């Protein structure tokens, strides 16, 4: 039996205002977002019609609007807001969201700091 169908979107690079100390939120910082959208892709595969699937350009526009308009303290809160925006399209059954700060403000040699969460339509 095949697993669930997915649309995978990797490496959306944005600038977002977030962080716990006020000084960290003084200016936007680079983040990267990955998404896995779970939905039935059978109709799109059979018809080769964009109208039968989720337009990932529109999804990315929604994610960018949430992230660039944010003033969250925690990556967890931003990731949850992104998940809610993606699930607003009723065809998406579940979404996995990864959000990473690509220049985390820590005194260590760290490539990124991030969160990964999944949300399902209720």
Backbone as JSON, one array per atom type, in Angstrom:
{
  "sequence": "XXXXXXXXXXXXXXXXXXXXXXXXXXXXXXXXXXXXXXXXXXXXXXXXXXXXXXXXXXXXXXXXXXXXXXXXXXXXXXXXXXXXXXXXXXXXXXXXXXXXXXXXXXXXXXXXXXXXXXXXXX",
  "N": [[0.84, -1.19, 0.0], [0.58, 2.18, -0.85], [2.04, 5.14, 0.57], [0.82, 8.23, 2.09], [0.02, 10.97, -0.12], [2.16, 13.74, -0.95], [3.14, 17.16, -1.09], [6.2, 18.66, -1.35], [8.04, 21.32, -0.12], [10.97, 23.07, -0.07], [13.41, 24.98, 1.67], [12.57, 27.76, 1.71], [13.54, 30.98, 1.85], [13.49, 33.68, 4.0], [13.01, 36.89, 5.63], [12.45, 37.57, 8.97], [10.92, 38.98, 11.87], [11.7, 38.07, 15.0], [12.3, 36.51, 18.2], [13.51, 36.29, 21.6], [14.85, 38.21, 23.42], [14.32, 41.75, 23.38], [16.21, 43.13, 21.87], [16.97, 41.32, 19.93], [14.77, 41.28, 18.3], [14.91, 43.67, 17.1], [15.5, 44.02, 14.44], [14.71, 42.45, 11.31], [15.57, 38.99, 10.8], [17.39, 36.33, 9.11], [15.54, 33.5, 8.08], [14.65, 30.08, 7.39], [12.3, 28.04, 5.75], [10.71, 24.91, 5.6], [8.28, 22.78, 4.13], [5.9, 20.14, 4.29], [3.17, 19.07, 2.69], [0.35, 17.2, 3.16], [-1.94, 15.59, 1.17], [-4.56, 14.46, -1.04], [-3.44, 13.56, -4.1], [-4.34, 12.3, -6.35], [-6.34, 13.09, -8.24], [-5.13, 15.3, -9.46], [-2.88, 14.09, -10.56], [-4.07, 12.4, -12.42], [-5.44, 14.18, -14.09], [-3.69, 16.2, -14.81], [-4.02, 18.85, -14.17], [-3.76, 22.02, -12.8], [-5.77, 23.09, -11.22], [-6.72, 20.95, -9.81], [-5.15, 20.48, -7.67], [-3.09, 21.73, -4.96], [-1.91, 24.94, -5.3], [1.34, 25.58, -5.11], [2.72, 27.95, -5.25], [0.9, 29.85, -4.32], [0.67, 28.91, -1.71], [3.27, 29.41, -0.77], [3.26, 32.2, -0.93], [1.37, 32.79, 1.08], [2.69, 31.77, 3.35], [4.98, 33.39, 3.35], [3.78, 35.88, 3.83], [2.82, 35.52, 6.44], [5.23, 35.05, 7.85], [6.91, 37.29, 7.26], [5.39, 39.32, 8.21], [5.41, 38.96, 10.86], [5.81, 39.17, 14.46], [6.76, 37.47, 16.38], [7.93, 35.88, 19.36], [8.89, 33.29, 19.7], [10.15, 30.57, 17.72], [8.48, 28.4, 17.66], [5.89, 29.5, 17.87], [5.75, 30.97, 15.49], [6.02, 28.87, 13.61], [3.65, 27.45, 14.14], [1.73, 29.36, 13.36], [2.32, 29.47, 10.64], [1.61, 26.86, 9.93], [-1.17, 26.93, 10.41], [-1.91, 28.79, 8.44], [-1.35, 27.35, 6.1], [-3.08, 25.17, 6.36], [-5.44, 26.45, 5.93], [-6.22, 26.12, 3.35], [-8.54, 23.97, 2.33], [-8.01, 21.52, 1.11], [-5.64, 20.52, 2.04], [-4.64, 18.09, 4.2], [-2.85, 17.6, 6.25], [0.05, 19.18, 7.63], [3.54, 19.48, 7.78], [5.87, 21.48, 9.32], [8.94, 23.12, 9.18], [11.0, 25.43, 10.7], [13.78, 27.47, 10.63], [16.27, 29.45, 12.19], [18.79, 30.89, 10.44], [21.02, 32.2, 11.17], [21.56, 32.02, 14.04], [21.52, 33.83, 17.12], [23.77, 33.05, 18.98], [26.59, 32.28, 21.1], [28.17, 30.33, 19.75], [29.45, 28.04, 17.28], [27.16, 27.48, 15.2], [25.11, 26.15, 12.73], [22.3, 26.42, 12.34], [19.22, 27.01, 14.13], [16.25, 25.5, 15.03], [12.72, 24.54, 14.7], [10.39, 21.85, 14.41], [7.23, 21.0, 13.5], [4.03, 19.35, 13.36], [0.77, 19.61, 12.05], [-2.65, 18.7, 11.9], [-5.67, 18.68, 10.03], [-8.66, 19.27, 11.75]],
  "CA": [[0.0, 0.0, 0.0], [1.36, 3.41, -0.95], [1.87, 6.1, 1.65], [0.03, 9.41, 1.71], [0.6, 11.88, -1.11], [2.72, 14.94, -0.34], [3.85, 18.21, -1.82], [7.34, 19.05, -0.54], [8.61, 22.64, -0.43], [12.2, 23.14, 0.71], [14.36, 26.08, 1.64], [12.04, 29.1, 1.49], [14.35, 31.9, 2.62], [12.75, 34.91, 4.3], [13.45, 37.71, 6.75], [11.37, 37.63, 9.95], [11.22, 39.58, 13.17], [11.38, 37.16, 16.08], [13.34, 36.35, 19.21], [13.08, 36.56, 22.97], [15.2, 39.55, 23.89], [13.87, 42.82, 22.49], [17.3, 43.49, 20.97], [16.97, 40.38, 18.8], [13.63, 41.63, 17.44], [15.11, 45.04, 16.62], [15.51, 44.01, 12.97], [14.44, 41.1, 10.78], [16.72, 38.09, 10.66], [17.12, 35.3, 8.11], [15.0, 32.2, 8.46], [14.38, 29.17, 6.29], [11.1, 27.26, 6.03], [10.42, 23.71, 4.81], [6.9, 22.33, 4.31], [5.38, 18.9, 3.7], [1.72, 19.14, 2.66], [-0.27, 15.91, 2.9], [-3.24, 15.72, 0.53], [-4.79, 13.49, -2.09], [-2.98, 14.09, -5.38], [-4.78, 11.4, -7.42], [-7.06, 13.82, -9.29], [-4.15, 16.11, -10.18], [-2.05, 13.18, -11.34], [-4.86, 11.87, -13.53], [-5.92, 15.23, -15.0], [-2.61, 17.12, -15.16], [-4.67, 20.15, -14.07], [-3.4, 22.74, -11.58], [-6.97, 23.28, -10.41], [-7.01, 19.73, -9.04], [-4.16, 20.34, -6.61], [-2.78, 22.96, -4.25], [-0.93, 25.78, -5.98], [2.34, 25.84, -4.08], [3.07, 29.37, -5.29], [-0.02, 30.52, -3.39], [1.06, 28.48, -0.36], [4.47, 30.16, -0.39], [2.85, 33.59, -0.69], [0.72, 32.84, 2.4], [3.74, 31.57, 4.36], [5.81, 34.6, 3.38], [3.0, 36.94, 4.48], [2.81, 35.24, 7.89], [6.58, 35.17, 8.41], [7.47, 38.64, 7.16], [4.54, 40.21, 8.99], [5.37, 38.46, 12.24], [6.56, 39.75, 15.57], [6.73, 36.41, 17.37], [9.12, 35.67, 20.16], [9.39, 31.92, 19.56], [10.01, 29.85, 16.46], [7.31, 27.53, 17.8], [4.68, 30.29, 17.57], [5.78, 31.26, 14.06], [5.74, 27.63, 12.9], [2.23, 27.15, 14.3], [1.0, 30.3, 12.52], [2.53, 29.01, 9.27], [0.79, 25.65, 9.75], [-2.58, 27.35, 10.3], [-2.1, 29.43, 7.13], [-1.35, 26.29, 5.07], [-4.3, 24.38, 6.54], [-6.59, 27.24, 5.48], [-6.66, 25.48, 2.11], [-9.25, 22.78, 2.79], [-7.52, 20.27, 0.51], [-4.48, 20.06, 2.8], [-5.08, 17.3, 5.36], [-1.84, 17.7, 7.3], [1.24, 19.9, 7.21], [4.72, 19.48, 8.64], [6.56, 22.76, 9.15], [10.25, 23.3, 9.8], [11.45, 26.81, 10.63], [15.13, 27.57, 11.17], [17.05, 30.68, 12.13], [20.03, 30.5, 9.77], [22.1, 32.93, 11.83], [21.08, 32.16, 15.42], [22.37, 34.7, 17.93], [24.38, 32.32, 20.1], [28.06, 32.38, 21.06], [28.71, 29.03, 19.34], [29.48, 27.82, 15.84], [25.93, 26.73, 14.95], [24.54, 26.45, 11.41], [20.92, 26.87, 12.44], [18.41, 26.58, 15.26], [14.9, 25.45, 14.48], [11.67, 23.69, 15.23], [9.65, 21.03, 13.44], [5.96, 20.59, 14.09], [3.01, 18.87, 12.43], [-0.62, 19.91, 12.4], [-3.62, 17.99, 11.08], [-7.01, 19.26, 9.99], [-9.57, 18.65, 12.72]],
  "C": [[0.88, 1.24, 0.0], [1.06, 4.32, 0.24], [1.06, 7.29, 1.19], [0.78, 10.27, 0.7], [1.09, 13.14, -0.39], [3.23, 15.9, -1.41], [4.95, 18.67, -0.87], [7.89, 20.38, -1.03], [9.8, 22.86, 0.49], [12.95, 24.46, 0.54], [13.81, 27.44, 1.27], [12.8, 30.05, 2.43], [13.63, 33.24, 2.75], [13.47, 35.69, 5.39], [12.26, 37.84, 7.7], [11.84, 38.29, 11.23], [10.76, 38.62, 14.24], [12.55, 37.08, 17.04], [12.82, 36.75, 20.57], [13.57, 37.91, 23.47], [14.75, 40.61, 22.88], [14.95, 43.19, 21.47], [17.33, 42.57, 19.75], [15.85, 40.71, 17.82], [13.78, 43.04, 16.86], [15.14, 45.12, 15.1], [15.25, 42.58, 12.49], [15.73, 40.29, 10.65], [16.38, 36.98, 9.68], [16.58, 34.02, 8.73], [14.83, 31.37, 7.2], [13.22, 28.28, 6.69], [11.02, 26.09, 5.06], [9.0, 23.28, 5.13], [6.68, 20.99, 3.65], [3.87, 18.98, 3.83], [1.18, 17.76, 2.31], [-1.67, 16.14, 2.36], [-3.36, 14.67, -0.55], [-4.44, 14.12, -3.43], [-3.45, 13.26, -6.57], [-5.46, 12.16, -8.56], [-6.09, 14.67, -10.12], [-3.27, 15.24, -11.07], [-2.79, 12.67, -12.58], [-5.21, 12.94, -14.56], [-4.83, 16.15, -15.52], [-3.12, 18.56, -15.13], [-4.32, 20.81, -12.74], [-4.59, 22.95, -10.66], [-7.34, 22.09, -9.55], [-6.03, 19.52, -7.9], [-4.0, 21.68, -5.89], [-1.68, 23.69, -5.02], [0.15, 26.16, -4.97], [2.88, 27.26, -4.14], [2.2, 30.17, -4.34], [0.29, 30.16, -1.95], [2.27, 29.29, 0.1], [4.17, 31.63, -0.15], [2.22, 33.74, 0.7], [1.75, 32.69, 3.52], [4.61, 32.81, 4.48], [5.08, 35.74, 4.08], [2.98, 36.75, 6.0], [4.18, 35.55, 8.48], [7.1, 36.61, 8.38], [6.63, 39.66, 7.93], [4.52, 39.85, 10.46], [6.15, 39.33, 13.2], [6.52, 38.75, 16.71], [8.03, 36.38, 18.17], [9.74, 34.3, 19.85], [9.19, 31.37, 18.16], [8.78, 28.96, 16.49], [6.02, 28.26, 17.43], [4.62, 30.62, 16.08], [5.44, 30.01, 13.25], [4.26, 27.25, 12.99], [1.38, 28.08, 13.43], [1.14, 29.92, 11.04], [1.65, 27.8, 8.99], [-0.68, 26.02, 9.58], [-2.86, 28.0, 8.94], [-2.17, 28.38, 6.01], [-2.64, 25.48, 5.15], [-5.56, 25.15, 6.16], [-7.1, 26.75, 4.13], [-7.25, 24.13, 2.5], [-8.79, 21.47, 2.18], [-6.34, 19.69, 1.27], [-4.98, 19.37, 4.06], [-4.14, 17.46, 6.55], [-0.66, 18.48, 6.74], [2.33, 19.72, 8.26], [5.5, 20.75, 8.3], [7.89, 22.7, 9.87], [10.63, 24.76, 9.6], [12.8, 26.87, 11.33], [15.63, 29.01, 11.11], [18.39, 30.26, 11.52], [21.24, 31.26, 10.28], [21.71, 33.14, 13.28], [22.06, 32.97, 16.27], [22.89, 33.99, 19.18], [25.9, 32.39, 19.98], [28.72, 31.03, 20.72], [28.67, 28.93, 17.82], [28.31, 26.89, 15.49], [25.36, 27.14, 13.6], [23.13, 27.01, 11.49], [20.31, 26.37, 13.74], [16.97, 26.58, 14.77], [13.95, 24.55, 15.21], [11.01, 22.96, 14.07], [8.36, 20.64, 14.13], [5.02, 20.14, 12.97], [1.64, 19.23, 12.97], [-1.53, 19.22, 11.4], [-4.95, 18.72, 11.14], [-7.88, 18.51, 10.99], [-10.97, 18.54, 12.21]]
}
